[in-house]
Amino acid sequence: MEGDEVMSEQKKGQSIEEKQYLVRFNADTKSHLTVMDEDICLTKCPDKICTIFCPAEIYKWENIRMHVGYEGCHECGSCRIGCPHQNIKWEYPKGGHGIVFRLA
């Protein structure tokens, strides 16, 4: 195998955790994600599915409220379409903020 082929094979074999390590964030001080009504999470969403489908695992259920760790958001938009109650408002981060991809 030549050099480029070896590197290509190594990239294919990376785990999701290894690939996520290549991602960097420039977080704003204000979240671009908003749970519009936390009572909906508490009373109408027993499965808290956003804690499952988010690849960055930024949604965490803590006692009686949803914690949103927006700083690690991958900006994939999964929460925008995945919440069965359309209870998450997703906006692009302010200019110059958000995810920064780094290629290995």
Backbone as numpy.savetxt, mean C-alpha at the origin, in Angstrom:
# Nx Ny Nz CAx CAy CAz Cx Cy Cz
25.72 -18.97 -19.20 24.88 -17.79 -19.20 25.76 -16.54 -19.20
25.31 -15.55 -19.92 26.03 -14.28 -19.93 25.54 -13.42 -18.78
26.25 -12.32 -18.50 25.97 -11.46 -17.36 24.53 -10.97 -17.27
23.97 -10.49 -18.39 22.60 -9.97 -18.38 21.60 -11.07 -18.08
21.83 -12.27 -18.60 20.93 -13.38 -18.37 20.95 -13.80 -16.90
22.12 -13.80 -16.28 22.23 -14.16 -14.87 21.46 -13.16 -14.02
21.64 -11.86 -14.28 20.92 -10.84 -13.52 19.42 -10.98 -13.71
18.99 -11.25 -14.92 17.57 -11.42 -15.20 17.00 -12.60 -14.41
17.74 -13.69 -14.35 17.32 -14.86 -13.60 17.24 -14.55 -12.11
18.18 -13.76 -11.59 18.18 -13.41 -10.18 16.95 -12.56 -9.85
16.60 -11.61 -10.72 15.44 -10.75 -10.48 14.15 -11.57 -10.45
14.04 -12.55 -11.34 12.83 -13.38 -11.39 12.66 -14.18 -10.11
13.75 -14.54 -9.47 13.68 -15.37 -8.28 13.50 -14.60 -6.99
13.36 -13.28 -7.06 13.22 -12.49 -5.85 11.85 -12.68 -5.22
11.83 -12.68 -3.90 10.55 -12.74 -3.19 9.91 -11.36 -3.21
8.64 -11.29 -2.85 7.95 -10.00 -2.81 8.62 -9.06 -1.80
9.09 -9.63 -0.71 9.77 -8.81 0.29 11.06 -8.21 -0.27
11.79 -9.00 -1.06 13.02 -8.49 -1.67 12.71 -7.40 -2.68
11.65 -7.57 -3.43 11.25 -6.56 -4.41 10.77 -5.30 -3.71
10.04 -5.44 -2.61 9.56 -4.26 -1.89 10.72 -3.49 -1.27
11.81 -4.17 -0.97 12.98 -3.51 -0.42 13.55 -2.47 -1.38
13.33 -2.67 -2.68 13.84 -1.75 -3.69 13.03 -0.46 -3.76
11.88 -0.42 -3.10 10.99 0.73 -3.15 11.35 1.69 -2.01
11.39 2.96 -2.33 11.65 4.00 -1.33 10.47 4.96 -1.34
10.31 5.69 -0.23 9.17 6.58 -0.09 9.62 7.97 0.32
8.94 8.96 -0.22 9.13 10.34 0.19 7.77 10.79 0.72
7.52 10.50 1.97 6.19 10.71 2.55 5.92 12.18 2.85
4.70 12.58 2.56 4.22 13.91 2.90 3.84 13.90 4.38
3.59 15.05 4.96 3.16 15.10 6.35 1.66 14.88 6.48
0.94 14.96 5.35 -0.50 14.76 5.35 -0.83 13.52 4.50
-1.70 12.68 5.00 -2.07 11.45 4.30 -2.86 11.73 3.03
-2.59 10.94 2.01 -3.38 11.00 0.78 -4.49 9.95 0.79
-4.61 9.22 1.90 -5.61 8.19 2.09 -6.49 8.57 3.28
-7.80 8.41 3.11 -8.72 8.76 4.18 -9.78 7.69 4.33
-9.95 7.18 5.55 -11.10 6.34 5.86 -12.21 7.33 6.16
-13.23 7.37 5.29 -14.23 8.43 5.38 -15.12 8.32 6.60
-15.50 7.09 6.99 -16.37 6.91 8.16 -15.90 5.68 8.92
-15.19 5.89 10.01 -14.64 4.76 10.77 -15.74 3.89 11.38
-16.93 4.46 11.57 -18.05 3.67 12.10 -18.45 2.56 11.13
-18.29 2.80 9.84 -18.59 1.75 8.85 -17.64 0.58 9.03
-16.37 0.87 9.25 -15.39 -0.21 9.50 -15.78 -0.99 10.75
-16.19 -0.29 11.76 -16.52 -0.90 13.05 -17.79 -1.74 12.98
-18.82 -1.22 12.33 -20.14 -1.87 12.41 -20.54 -2.68 11.18
-20.03 -2.33 10.00 -20.51 -2.97 8.78 -19.47 -3.81 8.05
-18.26 -3.87 8.58 -17.19 -4.58 7.87 -16.48 -5.54 8.83
-17.08 -6.68 9.10 -16.48 -7.60 10.07 -15.14 -8.19 9.62
-14.92 -8.29 8.31 -13.70 -8.91 7.81 -12.52 -7.94 7.68
-12.79 -6.65 7.71 -11.73 -5.63 7.56 -10.82 -6.00 6.38
-11.46 -6.19 5.23 -10.76 -6.75 4.06 -9.60 -5.87 3.57
-9.64 -4.59 3.86 -8.52 -3.73 3.43 -7.22 -4.13 4.12
-7.32 -4.76 5.29 -6.12 -5.22 5.98 -5.53 -6.45 5.29
-6.27 -7.01 4.34 -5.82 -8.20 3.62 -5.35 -7.88 2.20
-6.12 -7.06 1.46 -5.80 -6.88 0.04 -4.71 -5.85 -0.25
-4.38 -5.01 0.70 -3.35 -4.00 0.46 -1.97 -4.66 0.43
-1.26 -4.58 -0.70 0.05 -5.24 -0.79 1.10 -4.62 0.13
0.91 -3.37 0.51 1.87 -2.71 1.40 1.48 -2.88 2.87
0.35 -3.49 3.11 -0.16 -3.74 4.47 -0.21 -2.46 5.31
-0.75 -1.39 4.72 -0.80 -0.13 5.45 -2.03 0.02 6.33
-3.04 -0.80 6.10 -4.26 -0.73 6.91 -4.17 -1.72 8.06
-4.31 -1.21 9.27 -4.25 -2.05 10.47 -5.45 -1.72 11.35
-6.19 -2.75 11.75 -7.31 -2.56 12.66 -6.76 -2.56 14.07
-7.00 -1.48 14.80 -6.52 -1.35 16.18 -7.70 -1.07 17.10
-8.13 -2.09 17.81 -9.24 -2.02 18.77 -10.55 -1.60 18.11
-10.80 -0.29 18.01 -12.07 0.17 17.44 -11.88 1.15 16.29
-10.67 1.21 15.75 -10.45 2.13 14.63 -9.41 1.58 13.66
-9.47 2.10 12.45 -8.55 1.72 11.40 -7.36 2.68 11.41
-6.16 2.14 11.50 -4.95 2.94 11.41 -4.45 2.84 9.98
-4.11 3.98 9.38 -3.63 4.02 7.99 -2.19 4.52 8.00
-1.26 3.63 7.71 0.16 3.99 7.63 0.51 4.41 6.22
-0.03 5.54 5.79 0.09 6.00 4.40 1.52 6.15 3.91
2.48 6.29 4.82 3.86 6.54 4.44 4.45 5.43 3.57
3.93 4.21 3.68 4.45 3.09 2.91 3.56 2.68 1.75
2.63 3.54 1.36 1.68 3.22 0.29 2.39 3.02 -1.05
2.02 1.97 -1.76 2.60 1.69 -3.08 1.87 2.41 -4.20
0.80 3.13 -3.86 0.00 3.89 -4.82 -0.58 3.01 -5.93
-0.97 1.80 -5.57 -1.54 0.88 -6.56 -3.03 1.10 -6.77
-3.69 1.74 -5.81 -5.11 2.01 -5.94 -6.01 0.87 -5.52
-5.45 -0.20 -4.96 -6.27 -1.34 -4.55 -7.37 -0.93 -3.58
-7.03 -0.05 -2.64 -8.02 0.35 -1.65 -9.15 1.15 -2.27
-8.86 1.84 -3.35 -9.86 2.65 -4.03 -10.98 1.78 -4.59
-10.62 0.58 -5.04 -11.63 -0.30 -5.63 -11.98 -1.50 -4.75
-11.14 -1.80 -3.76 -11.33 -3.01 -2.98 -12.25 -2.90 -1.78
-12.46 -1.71 -1.26 -13.32 -1.55 -0.09 -14.77 -1.81 -0.50
-15.41 -2.82 0.10 -16.78 -3.16 -0.31 -17.79 -2.06 0.05
-17.39 -1.11 0.88 -18.29 -0.03 1.29 -17.88 1.32 0.69
-16.90 1.29 -0.21 -16.36 2.51 -0.83 -16.10 3.58 0.24
-15.42 3.14 1.28 -15.20 3.97 2.45 -13.78 4.52 2.53
-12.98 4.29 1.50 -11.61 4.79 1.49 -11.45 5.78 0.35
-11.04 6.99 0.70 -10.77 8.01 -0.32 -9.28 7.97 -0.63
-8.96 7.74 -1.89 -7.57 7.65 -2.34 -7.30 8.81 -3.28
-6.23 9.54 -3.03 -5.79 10.62 -3.90 -4.31 10.43 -4.17
-3.85 11.00 -5.25 -2.41 10.98 -5.49 -1.73 11.84 -4.43
-0.55 11.43 -3.97 0.18 12.28 -3.03 0.54 13.62 -3.68
0.73 14.61 -2.86 1.14 15.93 -3.33 2.43 15.79 -4.15
2.60 16.63 -5.14 3.76 16.59 -6.02 5.08 16.45 -5.30
5.91 15.54 -5.77 7.22 15.31 -5.17 7.20 14.33 -4.01
6.01 13.86 -3.64 5.89 12.93 -2.53 5.35 11.59 -3.02
5.50 10.59 -2.21 4.98 9.27 -2.55 6.08 8.26 -2.81
5.74 7.29 -3.61 6.64 6.16 -3.86 7.74 6.55 -4.86
8.93 6.01 -4.63 10.07 6.20 -5.52 10.60 4.81 -5.84
10.51 4.42 -7.10 10.98 3.09 -7.50 12.47 3.13 -7.80
13.14 2.08 -7.36 14.57 1.93 -7.62 14.77 0.59 -8.30
15.41 0.60 -9.41 15.68 -0.65 -10.12 16.99 -1.24 -9.64
17.00 -2.54 -9.46 18.23 -3.21 -9.02 19.11 -3.52 -10.20
